[in-house]
Amino acid sequence: MIQDQIAGRAELNFDAVRGTVRSSLLLWGPYLWADGSAPSAVGALAYEPGDFSPDGTHPSETGRAKVARLLLDFFKTDPTAKPWFVGSAASP
């Protein structure tokens, strides 16, 4: 669907400038999956034990910061996310 929206299919239009809005903007996202401390094949992401709270499931402060950085980097650089996330305002 994302590729179809990028290709301009009318039924997936999200931009009122291009016609009737029929869909939300669809985006890829950063690859957040990793096999523990073994670096992932995509982006070499790894989660260390300290990235989790004592329950071993929920992220710790460092885990949340790691994911937040990946999301922020994605939204600031992805060609489909950057225009609405960063906008046309100049960065300080």
ChimeraX commands (.cxc) that place a marker at each C-alpha (Angstrom):
marker #1 position 0.00,0.00,0.00 radius 0.5
marker #1 position 2.79,2.40,0.83 radius 0.5
marker #1 position 4.42,1.87,-2.54 radius 0.5
marker #1 position 1.04,2.35,-4.23 radius 0.5
marker #1 position 0.53,5.61,-2.35 radius 0.5
marker #1 position 3.99,6.82,-3.34 radius 0.5
marker #1 position 3.15,5.93,-6.95 radius 0.5
marker #1 position 0.12,8.26,-6.73 radius 0.5
marker #1 position -2.85,5.88,-6.73 radius 0.5
marker #1 position -5.97,8.04,-6.37 radius 0.5
marker #1 position -7.66,5.77,-3.81 radius 0.5
marker #1 position -4.68,6.31,-1.50 radius 0.5
marker #1 position -4.47,10.10,-1.91 radius 0.5
marker #1 position -3.71,11.90,1.38 radius 0.5
marker #1 position -3.00,15.35,-0.09 radius 0.5
marker #1 position -5.93,17.73,-0.66 radius 0.5
marker #1 position -3.80,19.68,-3.15 radius 0.5
marker #1 position -3.80,16.56,-5.36 radius 0.5
marker #1 position -7.53,15.94,-5.15 radius 0.5
marker #1 position -10.05,14.29,-2.85 radius 0.5
marker #1 position -8.42,12.92,0.29 radius 0.5
marker #1 position -9.23,9.22,0.52 radius 0.5
marker #1 position -6.52,7.93,2.84 radius 0.5
marker #1 position -4.22,8.77,5.70 radius 0.5
marker #1 position -0.55,9.22,4.93 radius 0.5
marker #1 position 1.11,5.80,5.04 radius 0.5
marker #1 position 4.76,5.61,6.08 radius 0.5
marker #1 position 7.57,3.17,6.54 radius 0.5
marker #1 position 9.24,3.37,9.90 radius 0.5
marker #1 position 12.59,2.60,11.40 radius 0.5
marker #1 position 13.46,-1.04,11.95 radius 0.5
marker #1 position 13.14,-1.47,15.73 radius 0.5
marker #1 position 13.52,-5.24,16.01 radius 0.5
marker #1 position 16.72,-6.82,17.27 radius 0.5
marker #1 position 17.81,-10.19,18.63 radius 0.5
marker #1 position 18.96,-8.95,22.01 radius 0.5
marker #1 position 22.57,-7.86,21.97 radius 0.5
marker #1 position 23.25,-9.46,18.56 radius 0.5
marker #1 position 23.29,-6.59,16.03 radius 0.5
marker #1 position 20.38,-6.71,13.58 radius 0.5
marker #1 position 20.99,-7.03,9.87 radius 0.5
marker #1 position 19.28,-3.67,9.34 radius 0.5
marker #1 position 21.06,-0.75,10.94 radius 0.5
marker #1 position 23.01,-2.91,13.40 radius 0.5
marker #1 position 20.48,-2.26,16.17 radius 0.5
marker #1 position 21.05,-4.21,19.38 radius 0.5
marker #1 position 19.37,-4.08,22.76 radius 0.5
marker #1 position 21.54,-4.51,25.83 radius 0.5
marker #1 position 20.20,-5.78,29.17 radius 0.5
marker #1 position 20.30,-2.20,30.49 radius 0.5
marker #1 position 17.81,-1.17,27.79 radius 0.5
marker #1 position 15.09,-3.05,29.71 radius 0.5
marker #1 position 13.42,-2.54,33.06 radius 0.5
marker #1 position 13.83,-5.25,35.71 radius 0.5
marker #1 position 10.84,-7.17,34.28 radius 0.5
marker #1 position 12.87,-7.81,31.10 radius 0.5
marker #1 position 10.00,-6.73,28.86 radius 0.5
marker #1 position 9.45,-3.00,29.16 radius 0.5
marker #1 position 12.13,-0.52,28.12 radius 0.5
marker #1 position 14.28,1.32,30.62 radius 0.5
marker #1 position 15.16,4.98,30.23 radius 0.5
marker #1 position 18.09,4.04,27.96 radius 0.5
marker #1 position 15.86,1.73,25.91 radius 0.5
marker #1 position 13.25,4.46,25.48 radius 0.5
marker #1 position 15.97,6.94,24.49 radius 0.5
marker #1 position 17.35,4.47,21.91 radius 0.5
marker #1 position 13.94,3.97,20.28 radius 0.5
marker #1 position 13.13,7.69,20.47 radius 0.5
marker #1 position 16.40,8.51,18.66 radius 0.5
marker #1 position 15.61,6.01,15.90 radius 0.5
marker #1 position 12.11,7.44,15.47 radius 0.5
marker #1 position 13.36,11.03,15.45 radius 0.5
marker #1 position 16.09,10.22,12.92 radius 0.5
marker #1 position 13.51,8.52,10.71 radius 0.5
marker #1 position 11.02,11.39,10.82 radius 0.5
marker #1 position 13.74,13.97,10.13 radius 0.5
marker #1 position 15.25,12.14,7.15 radius 0.5
marker #1 position 12.62,9.97,5.43 radius 0.5
marker #1 position 11.52,11.77,2.24 radius 0.5
marker #1 position 7.82,11.14,2.92 radius 0.5
marker #1 position 7.90,12.00,6.64 radius 0.5
marker #1 position 10.29,14.95,6.61 radius 0.5
marker #1 position 7.98,17.45,4.84 radius 0.5
marker #1 position 5.22,17.20,7.44 radius 0.5
marker #1 position 7.43,16.50,10.47 radius 0.5
marker #1 position 10.10,19.14,9.89 radius 0.5
marker #1 position 7.98,21.37,7.68 radius 0.5
marker #1 position 9.38,24.24,5.71 radius 0.5
marker #1 position 10.55,26.20,8.77 radius 0.5
marker #1 position 14.28,26.67,9.02 radius 0.5
marker #1 position 16.01,24.70,11.76 radius 0.5
marker #1 position 17.65,26.75,14.53 radius 0.5
marker link #1:1,2 radius 0.2
marker link #1:2,3 radius 0.2
marker link #1:3,4 radius 0.2
marker link #1:4,5 radius 0.2
marker link #1:5,6 radius 0.2
marker link #1:6,7 radius 0.2
marker link #1:7,8 radius 0.2
marker link #1:8,9 radius 0.2
marker link #1:9,10 radius 0.2
marker link #1:10,11 radius 0.2
marker link #1:11,12 radius 0.2
marker link #1:12,13 radius 0.2
marker link #1:13,14 radius 0.2
marker link #1:14,15 radius 0.2
marker link #1:15,16 radius 0.2
marker link #1:16,17 radius 0.2
marker link #1:17,18 radius 0.2
marker link #1:18,19 radius 0.2
marker link #1:19,20 radius 0.2
marker link #1:20,21 radius 0.2
marker link #1:21,22 radius 0.2
marker link #1:22,23 radius 0.2
marker link #1:23,24 radius 0.2
marker link #1:24,25 radius 0.2
marker link #1:25,26 radius 0.2
marker link #1:26,27 radius 0.2
marker link #1:27,28 radius 0.2
marker link #1:28,29 radius 0.2
marker link #1:29,30 radius 0.2
marker link #1:30,31 radius 0.2
marker link #1:31,32 radius 0.2
marker link #1:32,33 radius 0.2
marker link #1:33,34 radius 0.2
marker link #1:34,35 radius 0.2
marker link #1:35,36 radius 0.2
marker link #1:36,37 radius 0.2
marker link #1:37,38 radius 0.2
marker link #1:38,39 radius 0.2
marker link #1:39,40 radius 0.2
marker link #1:40,41 radius 0.2
marker link #1:41,42 radius 0.2
marker link #1:42,43 radius 0.2
marker link #1:43,44 radius 0.2
marker link #1:44,45 radius 0.2
marker link #1:45,46 radius 0.2
marker link #1:46,47 radius 0.2
marker link #1:47,48 radius 0.2
marker link #1:48,49 radius 0.2
marker link #1:49,50 radius 0.2
marker link #1:50,51 radius 0.2
marker link #1:51,52 radius 0.2
marker link #1:52,53 radius 0.2
marker link #1:53,54 radius 0.2
marker link #1:54,55 radius 0.2
marker link #1:55,56 radius 0.2
marker link #1:56,57 radius 0.2
marker link #1:57,58 radius 0.2
marker link #1:58,59 radius 0.2
marker link #1:59,60 radius 0.2
marker link #1:60,61 radius 0.2
marker link #1:61,62 radius 0.2
marker link #1:62,63 radius 0.2
marker link #1:63,64 radius 0.2
marker link #1:64,65 radius 0.2
marker link #1:65,66 radius 0.2
marker link #1:66,67 radius 0.2
marker link #1:67,68 radius 0.2
marker link #1:68,69 radius 0.2
marker link #1:69,70 radius 0.2
marker link #1:70,71 radius 0.2
marker link #1:71,72 radius 0.2
marker link #1:72,73 radius 0.2
marker link #1:73,74 radius 0.2
marker link #1:74,75 radius 0.2
marker link #1:75,76 radius 0.2
marker link #1:76,77 radius 0.2
marker link #1:77,78 radius 0.2
marker link #1:78,79 radius 0.2
marker link #1:79,80 radius 0.2
marker link #1:80,81 radius 0.2
marker link #1:81,82 radius 0.2
marker link #1:82,83 radius 0.2
marker link #1:83,84 radius 0.2
marker link #1:84,85 radius 0.2
marker link #1:85,86 radius 0.2
marker link #1:86,87 radius 0.2
marker link #1:87,88 radius 0.2
marker link #1:88,89 radius 0.2
marker link #1:89,90 radius 0.2
marker link #1:90,91 radius 0.2
marker link #1:91,92 radius 0.2
view
